């Protein structure tokens, strides 16, 4: 009997955070496993399939979750592939991506392993220098660059004209091609070709269970802001991907995506992958109006990136999404206006969350009975012990007033933060009163290998002048425990 291997031109693997002998046996699969696929993976896979290439998407942590005895090596034995693409968008996957690359190369030494995503883009030179199992890295936005890379590999052509590519040539020298591709529109891309994902149905079902969000729906690319710890802000994107402006998809394209998801999967809500701020309010109102016309039975999770968020937006959100499984989130990170003002002067003049406008959010959340999540953090730049005390008091007041009834939809959320590569604080830590504890990609990979997975998926990589790493973690845990009642009485148990 002849056994034929399934052949692919491109195998896309979402790596796990860690690989450990006891990971499948003993670890509880929780938020820290970071099950989510980066939003662009589906668009990349769909584009290559349309160009005639065989493509498969594999979500490593999902497969592990579905079958504790699942092994990547066994999966690879049954397929043949020319290129394996690994997303290293979130720095949390630094160790997992490197380990998966080793497994892939051992199973198929003739394959090419290419990384992509913001974290891979930032550390592209170091990764190629220190890890021989990585053949290339796509920097920035990847649809056209990866398509051209796969075309060149299949035809055994030179890689010197592939945009956004860093690679090791036949002489083992690192070559860095120009960063020349950024998408001018997203409306020609398909972000919902789920047929290419192994166990797609289980992905949607498990995402809500593990991560609290069902699916991240791409709305646009780019960001006009520069939050201190974020590696996806305006300055970082300009450096990493060459993007200088925000582009948004046509609202009709979003409607098509929601229809596709609703027709194929029963999920409670959609997380919109772009926030609201004054410049986008008109866009969101139009999109909400189209969703209302379609009468989708699905919730919405939306972030407020900058204030104000006027009452007419609350009204539009109220009319568009049912109370159950819907939420709005805002991340002032601290209620200290002094801290906000310092950050505004250093990196982002729009980083301003006036208490009156926060109070208006709380007032309207109660008026419209929609969940409002307010994210706070211990360990933000310039925070003092007094600032932390005031944040605890604010959180306690919210709990006492809104935490005893499911009809009160205010939730205080918190987590320790990671200073992400490319962020303003990462590039100039001394200006923010920080000391970074990791200074190279090998150190980062080893750090995430040793970091225990917990409910908090962020691992702390810095100290401040007022707080050590341990005190940042412990204080965040205390804040989380002190406000957990608000989390338990809002959100998924609500109904209109």
KOLNU-562756 format. One record per residue (C-alpha): x, y, z; residue in one letter. Coordinates in Angstrom, 2 decimals. Each point is the difference from the previous one (the first is absolute). Layout:
BEGIN
NODE        u        v        w  res
NODE        X        Y        Z    a
...
REM end
This chain:
BEGIN
NODE        u        v        w  res
NODE     0.00     0.00     0.00    x
NODE     1.39     3.39    -1.01    x
NODE    -0.44     2.84     2.51    x
NODE     0.03     3.52    -1.42    x
NODE     0.91     2.93     2.21    x
NODE    -2.26     3.03    -0.06    x
NODE     2.05     2.74    -1.67    x
NODE     0.00     3.70     0.80    x
NODE     2.01     2.89    -1.33    x
NODE    -0.50     1.89     3.26    x
NODE    -0.67    -1.26     3.51    x
NODE    -0.86     2.80     2.44    x
NODE     0.43    -0.87     3.68    x
NODE    -1.08     2.10     2.96    x
NODE     2.58    -0.95     2.65    x
NODE    -0.69    -0.61     3.68    x
NODE     1.47     2.12     2.72    x
NODE     2.10    -2.83     1.48    x
NODE     0.98    -3.59    -0.69    x
NODE     0.49    -2.04     3.16    x
NODE    -0.12    -3.74     0.68    x
NODE    -2.82     0.41     2.51    x
NODE    -1.88     2.71    -1.88    x
NODE    -2.66    -2.25    -1.48    x
NODE    -0.36    -2.20     3.07    x
NODE    -0.25     2.40     2.89    x
NODE    -0.49     3.58    -1.14    x
NODE    -3.50     1.41    -0.01    x
NODE    -0.70     1.69    -3.31    x
NODE    -0.75     3.55     0.91    x
NODE     0.23     3.50    -1.40    x
NODE     3.80    -0.02     0.16    x
NODE     0.25    -2.57    -2.81    x
NODE    -1.05     2.77    -2.42    x
NODE    -2.03    -2.03    -2.44    x
NODE    -0.73     2.90    -2.36    x
NODE     1.28     0.08    -3.56    x
NODE     1.23     3.42    -1.19    x
NODE    -2.75     1.54    -2.11    x
NODE     2.05     0.08    -3.20    x
NODE     0.70    -3.74    -0.12    x
NODE    -3.29    -0.85    -1.71    x
NODE     0.50     2.73    -2.61    x
NODE     3.52    -1.22    -0.81    x
NODE    -1.16    -3.61    -0.29    x
NODE    -2.97     0.93    -2.19    x
NODE     2.14     2.12    -2.35    x
NODE     2.46    -2.82    -0.60    x
NODE    -2.79    -2.50    -0.57    x
NODE    -1.54     2.32    -2.60    x
NODE     3.40     0.14    -1.70    x
NODE    -0.09    -3.77    -0.38    x
NODE     2.08    -1.11     2.99    x
NODE    -0.96    -2.74     2.42    x
NODE    -0.37     1.50     3.51    x
NODE    -0.80    -1.35     3.46    x
NODE    -0.27     1.89     3.33    x
NODE     0.80    -1.87     3.21    x
NODE    -0.62     1.43     3.47    x
NODE     2.45    -1.82     2.29    x
NODE    -1.55     0.99     3.38    x
NODE    -3.48    -0.81    -1.33    x
NODE     1.10    -3.50    -1.07    x
NODE     1.59    -0.51     3.41    x
NODE    -3.17     1.15     1.70    x
NODE    -2.18    -2.37    -2.01    x
NODE     2.32    -2.97     0.51    x
NODE     2.51    -0.04     2.85    x
NODE     1.93    -2.77    -1.79    x
NODE     0.26     1.93    -3.28    x
NODE     3.52     0.48    -1.35    x
NODE     1.14     2.23    -2.84    x
NODE     2.52    -2.61    -1.15    x
NODE    -2.79    -2.49    -0.67    x
NODE    -1.96     2.59    -2.00    x
NODE     3.04     0.87    -2.11    x
NODE     0.66    -3.66    -0.85    x
NODE    -3.21    -0.09    -2.02    x
NODE     0.57     3.07    -2.16    x
NODE     2.57     1.45    -2.37    x
NODE     0.62     3.74    -0.26    x
NODE     2.50     2.42    -1.49    x
NODE    -0.37     3.00     2.32    x
NODE    -1.06     0.20     3.64    x
NODE    -1.10     3.42     1.21    x
NODE    -0.06     0.71     3.75    x
NODE    -1.68     3.08     1.44    x
NODE     2.07     1.81     2.60    x
NODE    -2.25     2.98     0.39    x
NODE    -0.34    -0.05     3.78    x
NODE     3.27    -0.18     1.90    x
NODE    -1.58    -2.58     2.33    x
NODE     0.57    -2.59    -2.73    x
NODE     3.75     0.65    -0.28    x
NODE     1.09    -3.33     1.51    x
NODE    -2.81    -2.01    -1.58    x
NODE     0.77     1.28    -3.51    x
NODE     3.66    -0.95     0.26    x
NODE    -0.82    -3.47     1.35    x
NODE    -2.57    -0.66    -2.72    x
NODE     2.56     1.05    -2.62    x
NODE     2.36    -2.66     1.36    x
NODE    -2.69    -2.67    -0.19    x
NODE    -0.91     0.98    -3.56    x
NODE     3.60    -0.06    -1.19    x
NODE     0.61    -3.38     1.59    x
NODE    -3.11    -1.44    -1.63    x
NODE     0.61     1.61    -3.41    x
NODE     3.61     1.23    -0.36    x
NODE    -0.60     1.18    -3.57    x
NODE    -2.83     2.33     0.95    x
NODE     0.43     3.73     0.51    x
NODE    -1.09     1.51     3.31    x
NODE    -1.06     3.65    -0.09    x
NODE    -1.20     2.17     2.87    x
NODE    -2.29     3.02    -0.12    x
NODE    -1.75     2.43     2.31    x
NODE     0.98     3.10     1.98    x
NODE     2.30    -1.73     2.49    x
NODE     1.78    -1.95    -2.76    x
NODE     0.30     3.27    -1.94    x
NODE     1.58     1.82     2.92    x
NODE     2.54    -2.75     0.75    x
NODE     0.52    -1.20    -3.58    x
NODE     3.79     0.36    -0.02    x
NODE     0.55    -1.63     3.39    x
NODE    -2.28    -2.92    -0.83    x
NODE     1.84    -0.73    -3.24    x
NODE     3.35     0.43     1.75    x
NODE    -0.66    -2.37     2.90    x
NODE    -2.48    -2.60    -1.34    x
NODE     1.09    -2.01    -3.03    x
NODE    -3.38    -1.74    -0.32    x
NODE    -1.53     3.31    -1.12    x
NODE     0.63     0.64    -3.68    x
NODE    -1.77     3.33    -0.46    x
NODE    -2.16     2.64     1.61    x
NODE    -2.75     2.07    -1.60    x
NODE     0.07     3.44     1.59    x
NODE    -3.14     2.08     0.33    x
NODE    -3.07    -0.81    -2.06    x
NODE     0.30    -3.39    -1.59    x
NODE    -2.54    -0.84    -2.71    x
NODE     1.93     0.89    -3.15    x
NODE     3.49    -0.64     1.48    x
NODE    -0.89    -3.54     1.08    x
NODE    -1.70    -0.69    -3.32    x
NODE     3.15     1.08    -1.87    x
NODE     2.19    -1.98     2.40    x
NODE    -1.94    -3.23    -0.59    x
NODE     0.05     0.63    -3.76    x
NODE     3.78     0.41     0.07    x
NODE     0.55    -3.08     2.16    x
NODE    -2.18    -2.15    -2.24    x
NODE     1.82     1.19    -3.15    x
NODE     3.43    -0.01     1.70    x
NODE     0.46     3.68    -0.82    x
NODE     2.02     2.73     1.71    x
NODE    -1.57     1.68     3.04    x
NODE     1.64     3.38    -0.49    x
NODE    -3.16     1.63    -1.37    x
NODE    -2.44    -1.26     2.62    x
NODE    -1.22     3.08     1.91    x
NODE     0.24     0.21     3.79    x
NODE     2.18    -3.12     0.16    x
NODE     2.98    -0.75     2.21    x
NODE     1.69    -3.30    -0.74    x
NODE     3.17    -2.05     0.07    x
NODE     1.51    -0.55    -3.44    x
NODE     1.83    -3.08    -1.28    x
NODE     3.22     1.30     1.59    x
NODE    -1.77     0.37     3.37    x
NODE     0.22     3.78    -0.19    x
NODE    -2.99     1.97     1.30    x
NODE    -1.66     2.06    -2.71    x
NODE    -2.56     2.73     0.70    x
NODE    -2.28     1.04    -2.88    x
NODE    -1.72     3.38    -0.05    x
NODE    -3.24     0.54     1.92    x
NODE    -2.11     1.00    -3.00    x
NODE    -3.39    -1.70     0.44    x
NODE    -2.87     1.35     2.06    x
NODE    -3.57    -0.69    -0.98    x
NODE    -1.82     2.99    -1.46    x
NODE    -3.37    -1.69     0.47    x
NODE    -1.28    -3.05     1.86    x
NODE    -3.22    -0.34    -1.98    x
NODE     1.57    -2.43    -2.45    x
NODE     0.93    -2.45     2.79    x
NODE    -2.12    -2.79     1.46    x
NODE     0.31    -0.36     3.78    x
NODE    -2.58    -2.78     0.39    x
NODE     1.23    -2.96    -2.06    x
NODE    -0.26    -2.35     2.96    x
NODE     0.04    -3.10    -2.20    x
NODE     3.80     0.19     0.06    x
NODE     0.19    -0.34     3.80    x
NODE     0.23    -3.42     1.55    x
NODE    -2.89    -0.41     2.49    x
NODE    -1.51     3.42    -0.77    x
NODE    -3.27    -0.75     1.79    x
NODE     1.83    -0.89     3.19    x
NODE     2.11     3.15    -0.32    x
NODE    -3.08     2.20     0.24    x
NODE    -1.48    -2.02     2.83    x
NODE     3.23    -0.16     2.01    x
NODE     0.98     3.64    -0.45    x
NODE    -2.94     1.28     2.02    x
NODE     0.55    -2.62     2.68    x
NODE     3.72     0.61     0.36    x
NODE     0.50     3.64    -0.93    x
NODE    -3.37     1.59     0.77    x
NODE    -0.34     1.19    -3.62    x
NODE    -1.32    -2.05    -2.91    x
NODE     1.70     1.53    -3.04    x
NODE     2.11     3.04    -0.83    x
NODE    -1.45     1.63    -3.09    x
NODE     2.42     2.31    -1.88    x
NODE    -1.39     3.50    -0.58    x
NODE     3.11     1.78    -1.21    x
NODE     3.73     0.46     0.38    x
NODE     2.03     2.70     1.59    x
NODE    -0.36     2.05     3.16    x
NODE     0.23     3.76     0.52    x
NODE     1.08    -0.35     3.64    x
NODE     3.17    -0.82     1.96    x
NODE    -0.95    -1.63     3.29    x
NODE     3.18    -0.44     2.09    x
NODE     0.16    -3.82     0.18    x
NODE    -1.68    -0.89    -3.31    x
NODE     2.06    -1.35    -2.91    x
NODE    -2.78     0.65    -2.52    x
NODE    -0.18     3.78     0.23    x
NODE     0.62     2.55    -2.73    x
NODE     3.77     0.31     0.47    x
NODE     0.53    -3.75     0.35    x
NODE    -2.03    -0.79    -3.10    x
NODE     1.94     2.55    -2.04    x
NODE     3.27    -1.67     0.97    x
NODE    -1.12    -3.62    -0.19    x
NODE    -2.31     0.06    -3.00    x
NODE     0.43     3.38    -1.65    x
NODE    -3.63     0.87     0.72    x
NODE    -0.60     3.71     0.52    x
NODE    -3.79     0.18    -0.12    x
NODE    -3.12    -1.83     1.11    x
NODE    -2.04    -1.88    -2.60    x
NODE    -3.47    -1.35     0.77    x
NODE    -1.92    -2.63    -1.88    x
NODE    -3.30     0.89    -1.63    x
NODE    -2.83    -0.62     2.49    x
NODE    -1.69    -2.23    -2.60    x
NODE     3.05    -2.32     0.16    x
NODE    -0.45    -0.31     3.76    x
NODE    -3.64    -0.93    -0.55    x
NODE     1.08    -2.71    -2.44    x
NODE     2.40    -1.39     2.61    x
NODE    -2.60    -0.05     2.76    x
NODE    -2.42    -1.76    -2.36    x
NODE     2.62    -2.61    -0.85    x
NODE     0.81    -0.63     3.65    x
NODE    -3.66    -0.13     1.06    x
NODE    -0.89    -2.41    -2.81    x
NODE     2.80    -2.42     0.81    x
NODE     0.47     0.19     3.76    x
NODE    -2.20     0.61     2.99    x
NODE     1.94     2.55     2.02    x
NODE    -1.33     2.51     2.52    x
NODE     1.99     3.09    -0.96    x
NODE     2.53     1.71    -2.24    x
NODE     3.03     1.94     1.26    x
NODE     0.67     2.95    -2.29    x
NODE     3.73     0.33    -0.63    x
NODE     0.13     3.79    -0.09    x
NODE    -1.15     2.44     2.66    x
NODE    -2.15     3.11     0.03    x
NODE     1.39     3.50     0.25    x
NODE    -1.29     3.37    -1.22    x
NODE     1.26    -0.47    -3.57    x
NODE    -1.82    -3.34    -0.43    x
NODE    -3.36     0.68     1.65    x
NODE    -1.73     0.65    -3.34    x
NODE     1.38    -3.28    -1.34    x
NODE    -1.28    -1.97     2.98    x
NODE    -3.46     1.54    -0.18    x
NODE    -0.28    -1.03    -3.65    x
NODE     1.17    -3.52     0.78    x
NODE    -2.42    -0.31     2.93    x
NODE    -2.83     1.15    -2.27    x
NODE     0.80    -2.71    -2.55    x
NODE     0.18    -2.65     2.71    x
NODE    -3.43     1.07     1.26    x
NODE    -1.46    -0.39    -3.50    x
NODE     1.35    -3.54    -0.23    x
NODE    -1.50    -0.88     3.40    x
NODE     2.93    -2.20     1.05    x
NODE    -0.53    -1.92     3.21    x
NODE     3.52     0.58     1.26    x
NODE     1.68     2.05     2.70    x
NODE     2.77     2.56    -0.48    x
NODE     3.19     0.70     1.95    x
NODE     1.45     3.43    -0.73    x
NODE     2.91     1.98     1.41    x
NODE    -0.04     3.74     0.65    x
NODE     3.51     1.19    -0.90    x
NODE    -0.52     3.68     0.70    x
NODE    -2.74     2.15     1.50    x
NODE    -2.52     1.44    -0.34    x
NODE    -2.46    -2.81    -0.64    x
NODE    -3.21     2.04    -0.34    x
NODE    -3.48    -1.04     1.00    x
NODE    -1.13    -0.52    -3.59    x
NODE     2.70    -2.70    -0.33    x
NODE    -1.36    -1.70     3.08    x
NODE    -3.45     0.13    -1.52    x
NODE     1.26    -1.46    -3.30    x
NODE     1.84    -2.80     1.82    x
NODE    -3.10    -0.71     2.09    x
NODE    -2.21    -0.31    -3.09    x
NODE     2.53    -2.18    -1.85    x
NODE     1.04    -2.67     2.48    x
NODE    -1.89    -1.99     2.63    x
NODE     1.12     0.39     3.56    x
NODE     1.09    -3.61     0.34    x
NODE     3.63    -0.47    -1.07    x
NODE     0.48     3.65    -0.99    x
NODE     2.46     2.41     1.58    x
NODE     1.89     3.26    -0.32    x
NODE     3.53     0.34     1.37    x
NODE     2.27     2.92     0.79    x
NODE     3.61    -0.08     1.25    x
NODE     1.06     3.09     1.94    x
NODE     2.31    -2.40     1.93    x
NODE    -0.10     2.38     2.95    x
NODE    -2.38     2.70     1.14    x
NODE     2.88     2.36     0.77    x
NODE    -0.30     3.11    -2.18    x
NODE     3.56     0.88     1.01    x
NODE     1.27    -3.24    -1.58    x
NODE    -2.14     0.56    -3.10    x
NODE     1.41     3.50    -0.41    x
NODE     3.60    -1.22     0.24    x
NODE    -0.62    -2.68    -2.62    x
NODE    -1.75     2.53    -2.22    x
NODE     3.08     2.24     0.06    x
NODE     2.41    -2.85    -0.70    x
NODE    -1.62    -2.04    -2.76    x
NODE    -3.69     0.68    -0.68    x
NODE    -1.82     3.30     0.56    x
NODE    -3.35    -1.81    -0.37    x
NODE     0.66    -2.28     2.99    x
NODE    -2.61     1.69     2.14    x
NODE    -2.83    -1.63     1.96    x
NODE    -1.75     2.76     1.99    x
NODE    -1.86    -1.23     3.06    x
NODE    -3.14     1.79    -1.11    x
NODE    -0.02    -1.92    -3.29    x
NODE     0.70    -3.28     1.81    x
NODE    -2.91     0.78     2.32    x
NODE    -2.16     0.72    -3.07    x
NODE     0.93    -3.44    -1.36    x
NODE    -1.05    -1.61     3.27    x
NODE    -3.24     2.00     0.03    x
NODE    -0.88    -1.00    -3.57    x
NODE     0.99    -3.64     0.53    x
NODE    -2.58    -0.16     2.76    x
NODE    -2.55     1.97    -2.01    x
NODE     0.26    -2.35    -2.98    x
NODE     0.81    -3.09     2.11    x
NODE     3.03    -0.99    -2.04    x
NODE     3.17    -1.43     1.51    x
NODE     2.84     2.51     0.34    x
NODE     3.44    -1.40     0.79    x
NODE     2.51     2.46     1.45    x
NODE     3.59    -1.31    -0.18    x
NODE     2.44     1.04     2.71    x
NODE     3.63    -1.01     0.46    x
NODE     2.53     0.12     2.80    x
NODE     3.41     0.82    -1.44    x
NODE    -0.88     2.76    -2.44    x
NODE     2.66     2.71    -0.55    x
NODE     0.29     2.60     2.74    x
NODE    -2.50    -1.71     2.31    x
NODE     0.66     0.54     3.69    x
NODE    -1.32    -1.96     2.96    x
NODE    -2.54     2.79     0.53    x
NODE    -1.21    -0.39    -3.59    x
NODE    -0.46    -3.73     0.59    x
NODE    -1.95     0.65     3.19    x
NODE    -2.32     2.36    -1.85    x
NODE    -0.51    -2.56    -2.78    x
NODE    -0.89    -2.63     2.60    x
NODE    -2.48     2.40     1.58    x
NODE    -1.56     0.72    -3.41    x
NODE    -0.26    -3.73    -0.68    x
NODE    -1.47    -0.63     3.46    x
NODE    -2.62     2.70    -0.49    x
NODE    -0.98    -1.56    -3.32    x
NODE    -0.27    -3.39     1.68    x
NODE    -2.13     1.28     2.87    x
NODE    -2.31     1.91    -2.31    x
NODE    -0.10    -2.28    -3.03    x
NODE     1.34    -3.36     1.11    x
NODE    -2.94    -1.52     1.83    x
NODE    -2.56    -0.31    -2.74    x
NODE    -0.03    -1.30    -3.54    x
NODE    -1.95     3.12    -0.96    x
NODE     3.08     2.16     0.71    x
NODE     2.28    -0.45    -2.98    x
NODE     3.30     1.57     1.16    x
NODE     3.01    -2.31     0.11    x
NODE     3.48     0.91     1.19    x
NODE     2.55    -2.06    -1.90    x
NODE     3.73    -0.12     0.48    x
NODE     3.18    -1.77    -0.99    x
NODE     3.73     0.55     0.34    x
NODE     1.49     1.45    -3.15    x
NODE     2.84    -0.96    -2.31    x
NODE     2.02     2.79    -1.61    x
NODE    -0.34    -1.12    -3.60    x
NODE     2.79     0.34    -2.56    x
NODE    -0.27     3.18    -2.03    x
NODE    -2.12     1.81     2.58    x
NODE     1.04     3.49     1.15    x
NODE     1.00    -1.30     3.44    x
NODE     1.97    -2.89    -1.52    x
NODE     1.98     2.34    -2.24    x
NODE     0.71     2.60     2.72    x
NODE    -0.57    -1.71     3.37    x
NODE     1.99     2.56     1.98    x
NODE    -2.40     2.77    -1.07    x
NODE    -2.84    -1.96     1.58    x
NODE     1.88    -0.87     3.18    x
NODE     0.32    -3.66    -0.98    x
NODE     2.73    -2.63     0.03    x
NODE    -0.48    -2.76    -2.57    x
NODE     1.17    -3.41     1.21    x
NODE     0.29    -1.68    -3.43    x
NODE     2.33     1.40    -2.65    x
NODE     0.16    -2.60    -2.79    x
NODE    -2.26    -2.48    -1.76    x
NODE     1.81    -3.07     1.43    x
NODE    -0.60     1.40     3.49    x
NODE    -3.68     0.56    -0.83    x
NODE    -0.43    -3.52    -1.37    x
NODE     1.57    -1.52     3.10    x
NODE    -2.10     2.28     2.23    x
NODE    -3.28    -1.21    -1.49    x
NODE     1.23    -3.58     0.18    x
NODE     0.43     0.38     3.76    x
NODE    -3.09     2.14     0.69    x
NODE    -2.87    -1.96     1.48    x
NODE    -3.25     0.31    -1.91    x
NODE    -2.78     1.50     2.10    x
NODE    -3.19     2.01    -0.44    x
NODE     2.22     3.02    -0.67    x
NODE     1.43    -0.64    -3.45    x
NODE     2.38     2.97     0.18    x
NODE     3.43    -0.65     1.49    x
NODE     1.67     2.99     1.64    x
NODE     3.27     1.09    -1.59    x
NODE     0.76     3.21     1.87    x
NODE     0.26     1.84     3.30    x
NODE    -0.91     3.56     0.87    x
NODE     1.62     2.37     2.43    x
NODE    -2.82    -0.74     2.46    x
NODE    -0.83    -3.66    -0.68    x
NODE     1.99    -3.21    -0.52    x
NODE    -1.18    -2.76    -2.33    x
NODE    -1.24    -2.03     2.95    x
NODE    -1.89     2.90     1.55    x
NODE    -1.59     0.82    -3.38    x
NODE    -1.24    -3.56    -0.35    x
NODE    -1.19    -0.31     3.61    x
NODE    -1.80     3.35    -0.02    x
NODE    -1.76    -0.87    -3.26    x
NODE    -1.08    -3.32     1.45    x
NODE    -1.34     1.79     3.09    x
NODE    -1.91     2.47    -2.17    x
NODE    -1.39    -2.86    -2.07    x
NODE    -1.18    -1.90     3.07    x
NODE    -1.49     3.11     1.59    x
NODE    -2.12     0.75    -3.07    x
NODE    -0.92    -3.51    -1.09    x
NODE    -3.57     0.44     1.21    x
NODE    -0.65     2.58    -2.73    x
NODE     1.24    -2.51    -2.57    x
NODE    -2.31    -2.71     1.28    x
NODE    -3.12     2.16    -0.06    x
NODE     0.35     1.52    -3.47    x
NODE     0.37    -1.29    -3.50    x
NODE    -1.12    -3.38    -1.28    x
NODE    -2.83    -0.56     2.48    x
NODE    -1.82     3.15    -1.04    x
NODE    -3.09     0.13    -2.17    x
NODE    -2.29     2.78    -1.13    x
REM end
